[in-house]
Amino acid sequence: MSQTAQRKSSPGPAIDAQLALAFLADASATLATSQDYEQSVSEVVSMAVPSLADWCTVDVVEADGTMRQFSSGHPDSEQEQLLQALRRRYRDTKRGSEGVARVIATGEPELVSEIPPSEASVELEPGERDLYERLGPRSYMIVPLRAEDRVIGAATFLSTLPGRHYTEADLTVVVQLAGRIAIGIENARLHQEVARAFGLLDTVFNTAPVGLAFYDADLVCVRVNAAYAAMSGQTPADFQGKTLSELIDATPVTGVHGEERERTFRRVLETGEAVLNLDITGELGPAKSDKRHWQVSHTPVRGLDDRVIGVSVVTLDTTERENLLAAERDARQRASFLAEAGEILDSSLDYETTLKNVASTVVPRIADWCSVQLLDEDGLIRTVAVAHTDPDREQWAWEVNRRYPAARDAPSGAANVIRTGQHELVNDISDAMLTAAAQDEDHLRLLRELGLVAALSAPLKVRGRTLGVLYLVSAESGRRFEPADVQLAIELGRRAGLAVENSRLFTARSSIAHTLQAELLPAELPEIPGFEIAARYRAAGEMNEVGGDFYDVFERPSGDWVAFVGDVSGKGAEAAAVTALARYTLRAAARQVQEPREILRLLNDAMLEQRGRRQFATVCLASMRSSERGAVVQLALGGHPPPLVLRAGGEVEAHGSFGTLLGLVPDPRLHHDELELGPGDLLLLYTDGVTEAGEQGRRIGQKGLAKALGLLRGKTADHVVRTIETVAGDAQSGAPRDDLALVALRVHPAP
């Protein structure tokens, strides 16, 4: 309520010590017992009136950086509206130099012992004077809510009672109270978050299709899910609170080496390293004749101090798979095949190439022929892979598939597998079957030439949908497919389906990322009278993730033109959010203030308010206006490398003074620089994706960029940015490590 934050003393404390202790006790009890964070804070604020203040608010910084206000409320609704209006006006006027924002930013309290009568800290609007005088503010304090080393908000205490003026003694009391309240608020919020987290954990734990268990550092079973207990024919209650040794002695499973299992647990506890995918075999059932197989992984669980506090166990019942593999002629060969196919499926996001490689792996180890057919968006069944040991036969098969594509309504084959999601097995293919499948006489002749013996079709399934068919054919080898072959094909089809789905989802996500990135960049460059203008942008990262660098060029109402490039820390959605904030804030700020450094200052304020120092940005901003000799350019750099000027005569100069990174400190150091461009001069704005290009120790750097730019004397702006992009790309091997943005503005050369 005061225009300054000066502290003025009054004769004695305004807060009774006993009342303060009572308030602290009540507030602590409320915050400790309530599970509703918002309700508990509201109650604590109300408790402060009238023992500590006549009006009280608590402002809490939320997780997203926004401010949440809790007010005790004033008995007079008009005066409550006035107080809220004055707070908003005060915040907008002071912009963090005083009041709640300053206290939160600095952690220092603010005390005004005596508010001069009829003197408001902000200008009163018509009709507010009488309300303000009726309110009669006398004194106020604003204290930080400090939880350990963080300030999570601020509490405001306002006195309107004649004769009650806060003193330094009162400030000392409420600072202590605020610390206790802050801890209570933090605990209440933490309780709420923990409750949500535990609820999610319970859901995941109880619904997981695999066995899950947690043992503490003493190897006492803390928790198991029903799936884990059921794998040994028990219930979770049979495990709860028992040591590993007790559980091993009491287990109905025989044939499992208990000592070896316990050594595995202790190894994880002592080394802090996981032991994964152990294959365990035992016998279960009344007669101990039910042979079971499990795959068990042991992972260390660490506490907040990084010490190992227990072991988590994930158990998968692999009995069915092991029994099927045991029936194979060579179980090891099949396991090796699945592992090899899995590596192929994981090796690339180009699913068509991946499926061709998988088909080649199947032949001749599992079948004589292998093909993969997918259902496309138009409902057509399209062959994407064909494999045979003879390349000429492969080419012949591609031609047959082209001439006779699979019909979507066929009663058997690929169409039926896609329609039903079930595999098909024919171990003795008759001529009648070929006749029924042929589309004409020529097709029948070609099918007979294949000498087909057996066929196995497995669906490519993912999340209940069938994407296509893995088609295995036996011909010249004369072999028939066994049950183990069927299971192998089904498993391979499942993995292939997942690989196809992941590839499509990743491609869709990348398309979204490209679209989002396009929205964060100008759709097209404007035409600036007297200038050539060109820009280049290249995103780095796998599939060109969104985020990173940005640029823009636009005209201001004053007739000046603004151009800027910038770089945001991070990648992905987080960086995209800051990129959008930076670009549109700069556009808006450029219409409010004239000087480039003031534009950057407004961006800094916006980032602090919305991002809370979690991310930063660098920006190089230039404001240009035409002059008799060419153009006058004003520059400001927010932690960004200075732009380069290529003079018409071929000289290259760097202009601008380094400033502070934006989004980290409330008052960044920013400089104002000015230069003139003559006819034929070119101004190049760039990001560190250019200067940092190249291998370690051989970066291009500003000197290398200046040298390359100097060789482009007399070239157009478009030629310059394209050439610099090529130079940056050629400087390094492999994919680019960082985004790149370039903006070139060239004054039209003299006739």
N, C-alpha and C positions, 0 to 999 in steps of 0.2 A: 504493500500500500504506500510505500515511501519511494521517493525518487532516488534515494541513495541507499547504500547498504551499510552506512555508518552505524556503529553501536553507541547508544547513549544510555548512561546509567541513571537509575532512579533510586530513591532512598533505600528501599527494602524490597525483598523478593515478593512477586505477586502470586506465586504458587505455594500453597501450603505443603510442607514436606510429607505430612501424613496422608493428605489427599493424593499426592503423587505416588506414594507407595501403594495406596489402595488401588489407584488406577492401574499401576503396573501389575499388581496381583490379578486383578480382574481381566486385564488384557491378556496376560500370559495364559490364564486358564482358558479363555475363549479360543486363543490361537492353538492351544495344545489339544483341546477336546474336539474342536470342529473339524470336519473333513471337507467342508466347503470353503475353499480359500476366499472367494469373493464375499461370501456372507460373513466370515469371521473378520475380515478387514473392515467391512461396513460397520459391524458391531463395535469394534475397537474405536473407530473414529467417533461414533456416537457417544461412547463412554467418556471421551475427553471433555465433553460439554456437560455441565458448566465448571467442573472442578479445575480444569487446566486452561480452558479457553471458552469464548462465547461462540466461536465458529472454528471448525477444524477440517482440514482436508489431508488426505494422504494420496500422493501421486506415485504410482508403481510403474517401473519400466518393465514392459512385457517382453517375452522372448523374441518377438519380431522387431523390437526397437521402439514400438509405439508406447504412448503414455496412457495409463489407466487411472482415472481419478475417482476417489471415494470421498464423498462429502458428508459431514454431519448434518448439513441442511440448516437453514435458518427458519425460526418459527414464522417469520413474515415472508411469504412466498415472493413478494416483489423485491425484498432485499436479497433473498437468495439469488434471484435472477440477476440483480445488479452485481452481486459479488462474482458470479460466474462470468458475466460480461466483462467486468473490470479485469479479471484474471486473464481472459483471452486477449483483451486489448493490451494488457501489460506485457504478456508474452510476445505478442507480435511487435510491440514497440521496442522492447529491450533486446529481443533476439539473442537471449542467452547471456547477456552481460550482467543481469541481475535476476533475482527471484529464483523460482524452483529450478529452472534449467541450469542456472549458474551453480546452485548448490549441488545438484546431481553431477554436473561436469567436474567441479573442483573438489567436492567432498567437504567444503567449508560451510559452516552454518551462517545464517544471516539474522541479525537482530536489529530491530528499530524500537527503541524503548518508548519514544513519544512521536506520534504522528501529528504534525501541526494541524490544528482545527481547520476544517473546510479546505484543506489542501490535498487534493487527490494526486496520485502519482501518474495518472494518465488523464487525458482531456475527457471531461464529462460531456455527454451528449444532452441535448435539450430534454428536460423532464427528469434528469437524473440527479440534479443538485439537491433537491429536497430529500430524495431518498438517501443520498449520501450523508447529509447532515443528520437525518434521523438515525442512520446506522451508527454514526459517531465512532469510527475506528480510533482506538487509543494507542495500540501497540501491537506488534506482531513478531513472531519468530519463524524462521524456516530452518529446519535441521535435516541433515542427510540421514537416510535409512541405510546404515552400513552393516552388511553381513560379511564378516571376516574382512577381506581386502577389497570387497566390491561394494559400490553404492548402487542399491537397487531401487532407490526412489527418494522422496522427500516428504516430510510432514510439515504442514503450516498450522500455526496456532495464532489466532486473531482474538484480541481483547477489544470489546466495545463497552466494557464496564467502566464507568467513571472511577478514577483512582487506581485501576489495575494496570500498571505499566510494567512490562517485563524487564528484568535486569539480567546482568551477566550470571548471577546465581541461578535465575530461572533457566537461562540458556544451558547452563551446565547440567541441570536436572533433566531437561527434556532431551538433551543430546544422549544422556545415558538411557533414558526411556526409549528413545528412538532406536538405539542399538539393540535393545531387547525386543522391541517390536519388529525390527528388521529380521532378526533371527527367527522370530515366530512366523512372520510372513513367509520367509524362505522355507522354513520347515513345512508350513501348510501347503505351499506350492509343491514342494518336493513330495509330500505325502500324496498329493493328488496325482502327480506324475507317476510315482511309484505304484499307486493303485491301478492306474491305467496300464502301466507296463506289466504288472503282475497279472492283470486280467487278460492281456494279450498273450503273455507267457503261458497262462493256464490253458487258454484255448489251443495254442499251438501244441503244447505238451500233451494234452489229452486227446487231440484229434490226429496226431502224427501217425502215419501208417507204419512207422518203424518203432522198435523198442528204444526208449529213452530212460536213462537213469543218472542220478548224481550221487556220488559218494564224497564225504568231507575228507579233511586231511587225516583223520583217524580211521579212514575207510569204514565209516558208519554210513549206511544207506539213508540218505535224506529223503529221496523221492524217486519213484518209478512211475511210469504210465502203465495202463492196462495192457498195451501191446507187449511191453517188456516182460511183464509177469506171465502173460499167457504163453509166451514162447517156452516156458518151462512148466506149463500146466499149473500155475499158481495165481494168486491175486496180489495186488499192490500191498495189502495189509500184511502178507507173509514176509515182505521185505523191510517195511518201515522200521527204522530205529535199530536194525541189526547190523553187526559188523560183517565184513566180507567173509571172514573165517567161519562165522556162524552160518551164513547163508550157504557157503560151500559144503559144510558138513550136513546141512539139512536139505540140500537140493534133491529133487526126485530124478535128476538127470545123472546118469552114470557114464563113465568113460571120459569125463572131462578132468584134466589134471588141475586140481585145485591149487597146488603150490605154484605151478607155472602161471596161473591166472593172477595170483596174489603178487608174484614177482613183477608181472606186467604193470599192475596198478602202482606198486611202489617205485618202479622205474619212472613212470610218468610224474609222480609226485617229486622225486628227487632231481630229475633232469629237466623237468618243465617242457619235455618234448613229447609230441603225440605219437602213439603207436596205432597205426591205422590198418584196417582191413585184415584182421587176423581171422583165419578160418578155423572154426571150432566144430568138432563133431562129437555127438553124444547119443545116448539111447534114452528114450522116454516112454512111459506107459507102464501099465500094471506088470507086464511081463518083461519090461526093460528091453523090448524087441523093436520098438519104434525108433529107427535111426533118424536122427535129425542133424541138420547142418546150419550153422550160423556164421555170419560175418560180423565181426565186432571191431569197433574203432574206439580207442581211448584218447581223450583230449584233455590237457590240463586246463583248469579254470583258475583265473587269476583275480585277485582282489584289487582294490583301488591302489594299494602300494606295490602292485605288480608281483606280489608273492603268490605262489600256487596254494590255493585254499581247498582244492578238491579235484576230482576227476569226473568228467562227463563221459557217459558210455552210450554209444549208438549201436544198436543190434538189429541186424536184418536177417530174417529167417530165409535161408537160401536152400532149404531142403529140396523143394521141387526142382529148382534149377540144377542142383547137384545130382539129383537122381536122374534127370534127363541126360545130363552130360555123361553120367556114368554109363549110360546105355550106348554111348557112341563108341565106334571102333577105336577112336583115338581122342580121348577127352582133352589132352593137352593141345592137340592140333586145333581143335575147335575153339578152345579158350584163347589160343594165340591168334586165331583168325578174328574173333570178336574184338580183341584188343587192337589188332591192326586196323580193322574196319572203323573202330571208334576213333582212333587217331586220325584216320582219313576224314571222318565226318567232322572232327573238331578243327581240322587244319585250315579250312577256308570258309568264307561266307558266300562264295559263289557256289550255290547248291548244285547247279547243273554239272559243273566241272567235278565237284565232289562225288556226285552220284555216278558219273562215268568212271571215276577211280575206284569206287566201291564195286561196281559191276566187274571191272577188270580183276579185282581181288578175288571175287567169287569163282571166276573161271581160271583154271579147271578144277580147283580144289573142292568145290561143292557141286558144280553143275557144268555142263558143256556149253550152255548158252545162259546169258543173264541179260535182262533188259529192265529198265525202270520207266514206268509211264505215270504221268501226273495229270490231274484234272485241272484245266486252266480256268480262268475267270469266265470264259464263254461257254463252259460246260462241255468242252471237247477234251477227249483223252489224247494226250500228246506224248510221244516217245521222246525221252530226253537222254537215254543211255542204252547202248547195245554193246555186248562184249562176247567175243569168241576168240579162240586161240589163233584162228586164221584171219588176218586183216581183210583179205578179199571176201571172205564169208560175211564179215561184219558189214562191209560196204553193200553187199548184196541184201543183207537183212534191213539196212536203212532204206534201201530202195523199195523193198516190199512193204515196209511200214508206211512209207510215203504214199504208195499207190493204194494201200488198203488200210487206212487208219481204223482203230478200234471203234466200233459203234457204241454209243452211249446206252442204247436200249438192248444190247445183246444179253441173252439169258445166262451166259456163263462167261468165264474169262475175266479180263480186267474190269469190264463194266459191272459184273455181278459183285466182284470183290469190293469195288468202290461203293456200290449201292448198299451192301450189307455190312461191310466192315469185317467180314469173316474170310479166312483163308480158303483156298481151294486146292485139293490134291487129287491128281489123276495119275495112277502108277502104271496104267496100261492104256495107252492112247490107241483107239481103234480107228479104222478107216471111216466108219460111220460118224465118229466124232469130228474128223477132219471135214467130211462132207457137210456136216451141219454147221461148222464154223466158217467154211469158205464162202466168199462173197460172189464168186463166179468160177467158171471152169479153170481159168488161168490161175486164179488164186489157189484152187484146190491142187493144181499141179505143183505149184511152188511149195505148198505145205507138205505134200508127199515127198518132195525132194529132200526135205529136212530130215526125214527118217526119225520122227519124234517117237520117243518111248514113254517118257513121263514128264509131267509138268506140275509145278508148285507155284501158286500165286499167294503172296503175303501182303496184307494191307500196310500202307504207310500211314499209321494212325498217330494222332496227337490230340489230347484233350477231347476224346470222344468223336473226333472228325477223321474221315479217311481222305488223305490228300492224293493218294495214288497207289500204285501196285509195284511190288518187287516180284519179277517173273523169272523163275528158274526152270530150265528145260534140260532134260537128259535126252541125248540122241546117240551119237556114235559110241559112247562108253557103255550103253545098255543098262546103266544102273537104275535102281528104283530109290525113291526117297523114303527114308525111315522116319519114325516119330521124332527122333532127335533132329533130323534135318528140318522138319516142320517147325519145331520150337526155335531152332537157330534162325530160320527165315523170318519167323514172326518177330523175334528179338531184333534182328537186323532191320526189318521193316519199321519197327517202333523207333529205333535210333535214327534211321534215315528220315522218318517223318518228323521227328523232333528237330533234326538238323535243317530240314526244309522250312519248318515253321519259324525256327529262330532266325534263319536267314531272311525270310520275308518280313518278320517283325523288325529286324535290325534295319532292313532296307526302308521300311515304312517310317521307322523312327528317324533315320537319316534324312528322309524326304521332309519330315516335319521340321527337323533341324535346319535344313536348307531353306524351307519356307520362312521359318522364324528369322533366320539370319538375313534373308532378303528384306523382311519387314523392318529390320534394324538398320538397314542401309538405304540411302536415297535410291528411289526407283530409276531416276535419270539425273544427269547433271544439268544445271541450268546454263543458259547462254548469258555470259557477262560481256557487256559492251566493252570493246577495247582489249579483251583477253581471249586467249585460248585456254581451255581447261580440260583436264583429263584425270582419271583416277583408276586405280587398280586395287582389287581386294582378293586375297587368297586365304582361306581358312586352313589351318593345319589340324592334325589329329586324325584318328581312325574315322573313316567315312566323313571327314570334314565336319566334326562336331560344331555346334553353334557356340558363339561367345567369342571373347577375345577383343580384337581390334575393331575400331569403328571410324567412320569419317562422315562429313557432311559439308555441303556448300549451299548457302542460301542468301537471299537479299533481306536487308532490314528496312523498316519503314523510312529510315533516314536516307536511304539510297545507297548506303555502304553495303559491302558484301562481306560475309563472314565465311571462313573456311577453317575446318579443324580436323585433326586426326587424334585418336586416343587409343589407349590400351588399358584393359581392365584385368585385374588379377583373377586367375582361375579360368575354368572352362565350364561348359554345359549350361544348365538352367540358371545356376547362381550367377555366372558371368553374364548370361543373357539379360537377367533382371537388372544388373548394374549398367550394362550397355544401354538398355532402353532408358533407364533413369538418367544416365549421362547425356545421351544424345538429345532427348526431349527437354531436359532441364537447360542445356546449353542453348537450344533454340528459343525457349521461353525467356531465359535470362538475357539473351542478346537483344530482345525487344524492350527490356526494362532499363538496362544500363548500357552505357556507351563504351567504357574502357574494357579491353579484353581481360585485364586482371580482375576486374570486378565481376565480370561474367563467370570466371573460374571460381571466384570466392563464393558466389551463389551456388555453384555446383558443389563445392566443398561442404557448404552448410546443409544442402539437401542430402548428401551422402551420409553425413554424420547423423542427421535426423532419422534417415530411413534404414541405414545399414549398420550404424553403431560401431564404426571402426573395424568391422569384420573384413571388409575388402577395400581396396584402394584403386585409384585410376591415375593415369598420366595423360595429359592433354597438351597439345600444341595448338593454339588458337590465333588466327590472324584476321584482322579487320582491315578491309581495303577500300580505298576510294580513289577515283580518277583524279589526276592532276594535269597541269599543263605539260609537264615533262614525262608523264607516264602514269604512275600511281604512287600513293603513300600507303604504307602498310604499318599497322600497329600490332605488336606481338605480345603474347604472354605465354609462359611455359609453366605448367603445373607438373613438375617432376619429369618432364619429357625432353628428349634431345632436341637441340635447336634446329630449325629448318636451314636448308642450304639455298643460296642464291647463285644461279649461273648467269653471269653477266653476258651481255651480247658479245663482248670481246673475248669471252672464254674463261675469265677469272671465276673462281668459285669461292664464296664466302659463307661463313656460318653466322647467323644473327640470333640474338635473344639471350636472356640470362636465365639460368636454371632456377626453378622455383621448387617449392615443397610438393611432395606427393599429395594428391587430393583424397580426402576421406579419412585422414588419420588424426589431424590436429585441428582444434577450433579456429586458429588464426594462422593459416599458412603464409609463408613468405613468398610473395608474388611480385614480379617486376614488370615495368612498362618499358618496352623498347619500340623504336620507330625506325623505319628505313624507307628509302625511295627506290622505286623500280623504273628504269628507263625503257625505251622501246627495245624489244628483243630480249629483255631480262626475264628470267624464269625463276619462280619461287617453288621449291620442292618441300612438301611436308611428308613425313614418313614415320613409321613405327620401327621398333627394334627388331621386328622380323626381318628387316633388311640388314641392319648393322650387326646383328648377332648371327647371321647366316654363316655357315662354314664350320669346319671341324675345330675342336678345342685347340687354342693357340694360334689358329689361322682364321679368326673371324674377319669379316669384311671391315667392320668398324666404321667410324665416321670418316677417317682418312681415306679408306678404300672406296667408300661411297662418293666422297668428293672427287677422287681421281676418276672414277667411272663417269661421274656427271660432267667433269671437265672435257671429256671426249665427245660430248653430245652438243657441242656449240652449234647453234643455228637450227637444231632439230625441233620438231613440233612437240607440244606438251604430250600428246598421245605416244609419240615415238619414245620420248624420255621415260615415261612410266613403264612402258612395255619392256624397254631395254633393261631398266633397273630391276624389274621383276625377274627377267631372265638371268641377270647377273647373280641375284640372290639365290635362285634355284640351282644354278650351276656350281655355286660355291660349296654345296654339301651333297653328300651321297645319301640315297634313300629318301624317305618322305620328309617334308619340311617339319621342323620341330616347333615352329611358332607361326602365328598368324602374321599377315603382312598387309599393310594399308599404305597407299601412295596417293597423294594429290599434288598435281603440278598446275601452276597458273603462270602463263606466259603473256607478257604485254605484247600486243601486236608490234612486230618490227616496223621501223620507219619505211615508207615507200622507197 
